[in-house]
């Protein structure tokens, strides 16, 4: 069955290629960054209304994600065992923000704090379930992930 979510299918293929490679790799799965919320919501705003996809996210501060990626690249979890000499090691690590909510609710918080959504200030933020139940119910939030420290309110300033 072919999925209509080409972006996510592409990411899965990319990760599979890394996992089959003879070259060791570390794949970092990151949730969206705080900046994702206003940028995405700015694209879905028309006049007084923003129509967001129903999606549960746990955004993180991009600088903390960058630090996590750098640490993952510089220090893999464990050295290869003598039995695995000649075999490439492939690790998957995940990082997420400290709180989960819908993108619409994060957008509402930006607006309530006096910010804008990609240059837009819609009066109403609505949701539509057009990306599927998996994404709506938190499918983009890794369960066993490192949780960053900065909260959304702190980022809002």
Secondary structure in CASP SS format (residue, H / E / C, confidence):
PFRMAT SS
TARGET T0000
AUTHOR 0000-0000-0000
METHOD secondary structure of the structure
MODEL  1
X C 1.00
X C 1.00
X C 1.00
X C 1.00
X C 1.00
X H 1.00
X H 1.00
X H 1.00
X H 1.00
X H 1.00
X H 1.00
X H 1.00
X H 1.00
X H 1.00
X H 1.00
X H 1.00
X H 1.00
X H 1.00
X H 1.00
X H 1.00
X C 1.00
X C 1.00
X C 1.00
X C 1.00
X E 1.00
X E 1.00
X E 1.00
X E 1.00
X E 1.00
X E 1.00
X C 1.00
X C 1.00
X E 1.00
X H 1.00
X H 1.00
X H 1.00
X H 1.00
X H 1.00
X H 1.00
X H 1.00
X H 1.00
X H 1.00
X H 1.00
X C 1.00
X E 1.00
X E 1.00
X C 1.00
X C 1.00
X E 1.00
X E 1.00
X E 1.00
X E 1.00
X E 1.00
X C 1.00
X C 1.00
X E 1.00
X E 1.00
X C 1.00
X C 1.00
X E 1.00
X C 1.00
X H 1.00
X H 1.00
X H 1.00
X H 1.00
X H 1.00
X H 1.00
X H 1.00
X H 1.00
X H 1.00
X H 1.00
X H 1.00
X H 1.00
X H 1.00
X C 1.00
X C 1.00
X C 1.00
X C 1.00
X C 1.00
X C 1.00
X C 1.00
X H 1.00
X H 1.00
X H 1.00
X C 1.00
X C 1.00
X C 1.00
X C 1.00
X C 1.00
X E 1.00
X E 1.00
X E 1.00
X E 1.00
X E 1.00
X E 1.00
X E 1.00
X C 1.00
X C 1.00
X C 1.00
X C 1.00
X E 1.00
X E 1.00
X H 1.00
X H 1.00
X H 1.00
X H 1.00
X H 1.00
X H 1.00
X H 1.00
X H 1.00
X H 1.00
X H 1.00
X C 1.00
X C 1.00
X C 1.00
X C 1.00
X E 1.00
X C 1.00
X C 1.00
X E 1.00
X C 1.00
X C 1.00
X C 1.00
X E 1.00
X E 1.00
X E 1.00
X E 1.00
X E 1.00
X C 1.00
X C 1.00
X C 1.00
X C 1.00
X H 1.00
X H 1.00
X H 1.00
X H 1.00
X C 1.00
X C 1.00
X C 1.00
X C 1.00
X C 1.00
X C 1.00
X C 1.00
X C 1.00
X C 1.00
X E 1.00
X E 1.00
X C 1.00
X C 1.00
X C 1.00
X C 1.00
X H 1.00
X H 1.00
X H 1.00
X H 1.00
X H 1.00
X C 1.00
END
